[in-house]
Amino acid sequence: MNLRPNSRYLFTKKNGKKFRATVIDVLCRESSDYKTLRLQKYEYGNGGNKIEGIVTIPYDWIKRANTLDDILRKKFVILPPEILFEIDTFN
């Protein structure tokens, strides 16, 4: 996965659960292949539960990460970038 810092994604974990968050960065250990994903603005569940501050999870837990643009492109919906930005940053 090519995750861009400060970009918002819909993540799918390997267990099938989904959440939305903004990527801060990916931390790597020099001595191993272990990676940690640092996130902010973490939202999960149907009720839009939120966790404020920084959340870290093992990078290996992530199966897929899609931006709003990725999702809409698959459904052949074309929106101007400023509209996508407004939708994606709506809380």
C-alpha positions as CSV (number, residue, x, y, z in Angstrom):
1,M,0.0,0.0,0.0
2,N,1.2,3.5,-0.8
3,L,-0.3,5.5,2.0
4,R,0.1,9.3,1.8
5,P,0.6,11.4,5.0
6,N,-2.3,13.7,5.8
7,S,-4.7,11.7,3.5
8,R,-7.9,10.2,4.7
9,Y,-8.7,6.6,4.0
10,L,-11.3,4.0,4.5
11,F,-9.3,1.1,5.9
12,T,-10.4,-2.6,5.9
13,K,-8.7,-4.8,8.5
14,K,-7.9,-8.4,7.8
15,N,-10.8,-9.4,10.1
16,G,-13.2,-7.5,7.9
17,K,-13.9,-4.5,10.2
18,K,-13.7,-1.1,8.6
19,F,-12.7,2.3,9.9
20,R,-11.8,5.8,8.6
21,A,-8.7,7.7,9.6
22,T,-6.1,10.2,8.5
23,V,-2.6,8.8,8.0
24,I,0.3,10.5,10.0
25,D,3.0,8.1,8.9
26,V,4.3,4.5,9.0
27,L,7.0,3.7,11.5
28,C,9.6,1.0,10.6
29,R,12.0,-0.9,12.8
30,E,15.5,-1.1,11.3
31,S,16.1,-4.6,12.8
32,S,13.0,-6.2,11.4
33,D,10.2,-5.9,8.8
34,Y,7.7,-4.8,11.5
35,K,5.8,-1.6,10.7
36,T,3.4,0.5,12.8
37,L,0.8,2.7,11.2
38,R,0.2,6.0,13.0
39,L,-3.3,7.6,12.5
40,Q,-5.4,10.5,13.7
41,K,-9.1,11.3,13.4
42,Y,-10.0,7.6,13.8
43,E,-13.7,6.8,13.3
44,Y,-15.2,3.3,13.6
45,G,-18.6,1.6,13.8
46,N,-21.9,2.6,12.3
47,G,-22.4,5.3,14.9
48,G,-19.4,7.2,13.9
49,N,-17.5,6.6,17.1
50,K,-14.3,8.7,17.3
51,I,-11.0,8.5,19.0
52,E,-9.2,11.8,19.5
53,G,-5.5,12.0,19.3
54,I,-3.0,9.5,17.8
55,V,-3.9,5.9,17.3
56,T,-1.2,3.2,16.4
57,I,-1.9,-0.2,14.9
58,P,0.2,-2.9,13.4
59,Y,0.6,-2.3,9.6
60,D,0.0,-6.0,9.0
61,W,-3.5,-5.7,10.3
62,I,-4.6,-3.7,7.3
63,K,-6.0,-5.6,4.2
64,R,-6.9,-2.6,2.1
65,A,-7.0,1.3,2.2
66,N,-9.1,3.4,-0.2
67,T,-9.5,7.1,-0.5
68,L,-12.9,8.6,-1.3
69,D,-11.7,9.2,-4.8
70,D,-10.7,5.5,-5.2
71,I,-14.2,4.4,-4.1
72,L,-16.0,6.8,-6.3
73,R,-13.9,6.0,-9.4
74,K,-14.9,2.3,-9.0
75,K,-18.5,3.4,-9.2
76,F,-17.9,5.7,-12.2
77,V,-18.8,8.9,-10.2
78,I,-16.9,12.0,-11.2
79,L,-16.8,14.9,-8.8
80,P,-14.6,18.0,-8.8
81,P,-11.7,17.9,-6.3
82,E,-13.1,20.6,-4.1
83,I,-16.3,18.7,-3.6
84,L,-14.4,15.5,-2.8
85,F,-12.4,17.4,-0.2
86,E,-15.6,18.8,1.4
87,I,-17.2,15.4,1.6
88,D,-14.0,13.7,2.9
89,T,-13.4,16.3,5.7
90,F,-17.0,16.4,6.8
91,N,-17.4,15.4,10.5
